[in-house]
Amino acid sequence: MNDLLSFFISDAAAQATGAAGGNSIMTFLPMIALFVIFYFLLIRPQQKRQKEHKNMVGGLAKGDEVVTMGGLLGKVTAVDDNFLTVEIAKGIDVKVQRMSVQAMMPKGTI
C-alpha cells in the first residue's frame, strides 16, 4: 500500500513542478506585455522628440526666430558651437545655450 501511495505522491509532485515550469513563462508574460506597452506609449515618443529637438538645435542659423525655454522670443544674431546670441529687442542681445532653445518660430513672427 505504501508503494502505491508513494507512486501517486511522486506523480503529484512531478505534475506540480512541471506545471510550475510552464506557468513561469505565463507569470512573466504580463510584465513583458507592460514593458512593450510602455515602450510604444512612453519611451519611443520621448526618444523621437529628443532626436527632433537635437536636429532642430543643430540646424539653427543666423536670422532664425526662436523661443527659449525661459520664454524669450527673439532672433538669432550670432551662432557659436555651444551658445547663441539672441536679439530679444532692438539693441538688447542675450547669450543663451543652444540646448535652451525650445522651438523655432516661422519667419516674420517677431
N, C-alpha and C positions, 0 to 999 in steps of 0.2 A: 504494500500500500504506500509506503514511504517513497519507493522508487517511482511509483505512479504520480505522487504529488510533486516530487522534485522534477519530474519530467514536465508537468504543467507549469510549475513556477518558473523554471528556466525558460520555457517558451514565452511566458508572460513578460519576463524581464527582457528577453530578446526583442519582443514586439515593442516594448516601451522605449528601449534605446534606439531601435530602428525608426520608430515614429518621431522621436526627438531629433534624430539626424535629418529627417525630411522636413520637420517643422522649423528647423533653424533657418532655413532659407526663407520660409514663409514669415518668420518673425522679422527678418531684415528687409523684406520686400516693402513694407510701408515706409521705412526710413529711406530707402533708395528712391521710392516714388516722391517723397517730400523733397529730397535733395534735387531731383530733376525738376520739380515744380519751382523750387526756389531759384534754381539756375536760370530757367527761362523767364521767370517773372521779376527777379531782382538782380541777379549777378550780371547776366548778359546785357540788359539795357543799360546798366551803370557803366560797364566797360565800353559800350558803344558811345555813350555820352562823353566819357573821358577821352576817347580817341578823337571824336569830333572836336572837342574843345582844344586838344593838343594841336590838331591840324589848323584850326582857326587862329590860334595864338601864333603858330609858326608862320602863317601867311600874312600877318599884319604888315602893313606898309605905310609910308608917309601919306597923309591925306585921308586915311580911313577914319570913320567916325565910330567911336566905341563907347560902351558903358562899362565902368569898372565895378568890381564887387562892392565898393563903397557907395555906389550910386552916382558917381560923377559921370557926366556926359561931356564928351569933348572930341577934338580932332587930333590925331596923331601928327606931331610935327617932327619928331626925330625917333629913329629906331636904333637900339643897341642890342647886344646879344641877350642881356637879361632885363633891360629896362626900356621903357618908352617915355617920351616926353609928350604929354597930352595938354593941349591948349583948351582950358575949360571956359575962358572968357578972353576978350581982347587984351593981350598983354599979360595974362596970367597962365603960366605954364606949370604943370605938376609932373614930377617924375614918378612913375609907377612901375611895379614889376610887371613883366609880360603876363605871368600867370594870373594876375589880379584882374585882367580884362575878362568881363563876364560875357559880353556879346558885342557883335558888330552891328551897327545900325545902317540902314540904307543911306546912300549919298543924299545930301540935302536935308537931313533930319534937323541939323542944328540951324 
